[in-house]
Amino acid sequence: MKRISLMQDLKQNSYPGRGIVLGRTEDGAKAVIAYFIMGRSTNSRNRIFVEDGAGIRTQAFDPSKMVDPSLIIYSPVRVLGNTTIVTNGDQTDTIYEGLEKGLTFEQSLRSRTFEPDGPNFTPRISGEIVLADGGFTYDMSILKSNNGDPEETLRFTFSYDCPKAGEGHFIHTYQGDGSPLPSFEGEPVPVEISGDIDSFTKAVWENLNEDNKVSLFVRFIDPKDGSCESRIVNRNE
C-alpha cells in the first residue's frame, strides 16, 4: 500500500472517530505514538487527557456535565516494562494484564470484542510498541463487527518488524461521519511522519476537524534507553 500524507488524510475526514498512529521519526531515531479522540455528543466532548504515571487517562472536563462514563473514561496509554500500550478503550487494561500473565498482544485481546454501542458497534483499535536491543517493533489490532452483525467479531492483527524512518501506520474507528457510523475498513494505512515532536503534534491537531476534535496525545520514545517526550493537547483547557 502506498504511503500517504497523514495530515491530508485527517483534513479530508470530518469524523475518523478515535485514531492511533505508530511509526518512526524521519531521522530514524525515535518511535512515535499518536492517539486522538473526537466527539459529536456533549458527553463525548466533555473530556480531557491527563497524565497518569507513565501513561494517560481520560477525565471529565466538567464532572457536573458527565452523563455516562462507560466507553469514554479509560486509560488509553499504559506502560509495562519495555512495552507501551495504546488503545481506544478499557482493553488497554486487558492487554496490560494479559502481558503480565505471559500472553501475547493478540492472545490478550481474544477475550474482547467491539464496543456494545449499537447500531455503531464501534471497533476496538489497539497498538503496542515493544523496545528490544536498541530498536523496536509494533503491532496493531482492530476488533470489529461483521457489517454491523452483533453476533460476529472480526479480529485483525498487524505486525511491523522493521519500521521505516519517516513512516507510520494509521488506524481509526470510523471511515467517516454517518448514521450509523461506518467502521474502518482494510489494514492500517501507511502514512508519512515528519518533524520534531512539537511540529508533528501541532500539524496533527490543526488537521483534525475543528468541530469534532477533543484531545491528542503524542509520544516520541528513544529505543536505545527508553526515554521519552510526550505532548497532550486538549480542546477544553
C-alpha positions in Angstrom: 0.0 0.0 0.0 1.4 3.4 -1.0 2.4 5.8 1.8 0.1 8.9 2.0 0.1 12.2 3.9 -1.3 11.8 7.4 -2.2 15.4 7.5 -4.1 15.4 4.2 -5.9 12.2 5.3 -7.0 13.8 8.5 -8.1 17.1 6.8 -10.3 15.2 4.4 -12.2 13.1 7.0 -14.5 15.1 9.3 -15.0 12.2 11.6 -12.4 9.4 11.9 -13.5 9.0 15.5 -10.6 7.8 17.6 -7.2 7.2 15.9 -3.8 5.6 16.5 -0.6 6.2 14.7 2.5 4.2 15.4 5.8 4.6 13.5 9.3 6.0 13.4 10.6 9.6 13.1 12.1 10.7 9.8 15.6 10.7 11.3 15.1 7.1 12.4 16.0 7.8 16.0 12.6 7.6 17.8 9.5 5.5 17.9 6.3 7.5 17.5 2.9 7.2 19.1 -0.1 9.5 18.4 -3.6 8.9 19.8 -6.6 11.3 19.3 -10.2 11.3 20.3 -13.1 13.1 18.7 -16.8 13.6 19.8 -20.1 14.6 18.4 -22.2 14.5 21.6 -21.8 16.8 24.6 -20.9 13.9 26.8 -18.1 12.7 24.4 -16.7 16.3 24.1 -16.6 16.8 27.8 -13.2 15.1 28.2 -9.5 15.8 28.6 -6.4 13.7 28.6 -4.4 13.8 31.8 -1.1 12.2 32.8 -1.3 9.0 34.8 2.1 7.7 35.8 3.9 6.6 32.6 0.6 6.7 30.7 -2.5 8.8 30.4 -6.2 8.6 31.2 -9.4 10.4 30.1 -11.2 12.6 32.6 -14.3 14.6 32.6 -13.5 18.3 31.9 -16.7 19.3 33.8 -17.8 16.5 36.2 -21.2 18.0 36.6 -21.9 17.5 32.9 -20.8 13.9 32.8 -23.9 11.8 31.8 -22.4 8.3 31.2 -18.8 7.4 31.9 -18.9 4.0 30.2 -16.9 3.8 27.0 -15.4 7.3 27.3 -13.5 7.2 30.6 -10.5 4.8 30.4 -6.7 4.7 30.3 -5.6 5.0 26.6 -1.9 4.6 27.3 -0.1 2.3 29.8 3.5 1.2 30.0 4.7 -2.3 31.1 8.4 -2.7 31.1 9.6 -2.2 27.6 6.1 -2.2 26.1 3.9 0.9 25.6 0.2 0.0 25.0 -2.3 2.4 23.4 -6.0 1.7 22.7 -9.3 3.4 22.3 -10.9 1.8 25.4 -10.5 -0.2 28.5 -8.9 -3.0 26.6 -5.7 -1.2 27.5 -6.1 -2.9 30.9 -6.9 -6.2 29.2 -3.7 -6.2 27.2 -1.6 -5.0 30.2 -2.9 -7.8 32.4 -2.5 -10.3 29.6 1.1 -9.4 29.1 1.7 -9.7 32.8 0.4 -13.3 32.6 2.7 -14.1 29.7 0.1 -13.8 26.9 0.9 -12.1 23.6 -0.8 -8.9 22.5 -3.1 -10.8 20.2 -3.9 -13.5 22.7 -4.8 -10.9 25.3 -7.4 -9.4 23.0 -9.2 -12.7 22.4 -11.4 -12.0 25.4 -12.7 -8.7 23.9 -15.0 -7.7 21.1 -16.2 -4.4 19.6 -17.9 -1.8 21.8 -21.6 -2.5 22.8 -22.9 0.7 21.3 -25.3 -0.5 18.6 -26.0 0.4 15.9 -22.5 1.7 15.5 -20.7 -1.2 17.2 -17.6 0.9 17.4 -14.4 -1.1 16.6 -11.8 -1.5 19.4 -8.4 -0.4 18.0 -5.2 -1.2 19.8 -1.5 -0.9 19.4 1.8 -1.7 21.2 5.4 -0.6 20.7 8.0 -3.0 22.0 11.6 -1.9 22.6 14.3 -4.5 22.2 18.1 -4.5 21.6 18.1 -0.7 20.8 15.3 -1.0 18.3 11.6 -1.6 18.3 8.7 -3.3 16.7 5.0 -2.6 16.8 1.7 -4.3 16.5 -1.8 -3.0 15.7 -5.2 -4.6 16.1 -8.8 -4.0 15.2 -11.8 -5.9 16.6 -15.0 -5.1 14.6 -18.4 -6.4 13.9 -19.2 -8.2 10.6 -21.0 -5.4 8.8 -23.0 -4.4 11.9 -23.8 -8.0 13.0 -23.6 -8.0 16.8 -23.1 -11.8 16.9 -19.8 -11.9 15.0 -16.4 -10.3 15.8 -13.8 -9.9 13.1 -10.3 -9.9 14.5 -7.3 -8.5 12.7 -3.7 -8.1 14.0 -0.9 -6.4 12.0 2.8 -6.7 13.0 5.6 -4.4 11.8 9.1 -5.9 12.5 11.3 -3.3 10.8 9.7 0.2 11.0 10.9 2.5 8.3 12.2 6.0 9.0 9.6 8.7 8.3 6.8 6.1 8.1 3.9 5.2 10.4 0.7 3.3 10.2 -2.7 4.9 10.9 -5.8 3.1 12.1 -9.1 4.7 13.3 -12.6 3.7 14.3 -14.7 5.2 11.5 -14.4 5.7 7.8 -16.2 9.0 8.2 -19.4 10.5 9.5 -22.7 8.8 9.1 -25.6 7.1 10.8 -24.8 4.5 11.8 -21.1 5.4 11.8 -19.3 3.3 9.2 -16.4 1.2 10.7 -12.8 1.4 9.5 -12.0 -0.9 6.6 -8.8 -2.6 5.5 -5.4 -2.6 7.0 -3.6 0.3 8.8 -2.7 3.0 6.3 1.0 3.8 5.7 1.5 7.5 6.4 4.3 10.0 6.4 5.8 11.1 9.7 8.0 14.3 9.7 9.2 16.9 12.1 10.1 17.0 15.7 7.6 16.2 18.4 6.2 19.8 18.6 5.8 20.3 14.9 4.3 16.9 14.5 1.8 17.4 17.3 0.8 20.8 16.0 0.3 19.5 12.5 -1.9 16.6 13.6 -4.0 18.8 15.9 -4.5 21.5 13.3 -5.7 19.0 10.7 -8.3 17.3 12.9 -11.8 18.6 12.3 -12.2 21.8 14.2 -15.8 21.0 15.4 -15.2 17.4 16.4 -11.6 17.1 17.8 -11.4 16.7 21.6 -7.9 15.6 22.7 -4.5 14.5 21.3 -1.6 12.6 22.9 1.9 12.3 21.2 4.9 10.5 22.5 8.4 10.1 21.0 10.4 7.2 22.5 14.2 6.6 22.2 14.5 2.9 21.8 18.1 2.9 23.0 17.3 3.8 26.6 13.5 4.0 26.7 13.5 7.8 27.5 10.6 9.7 26.0 9.0 13.0 25.4 5.2 13.5 25.5 2.7 16.1 24.5 -1.0 16.5 25.4 -3.4 18.9 23.6 -6.9 19.3 25.0 -9.7 21.3 23.4 -11.1 22.0 26.8 -8.5 23.9 28.9 
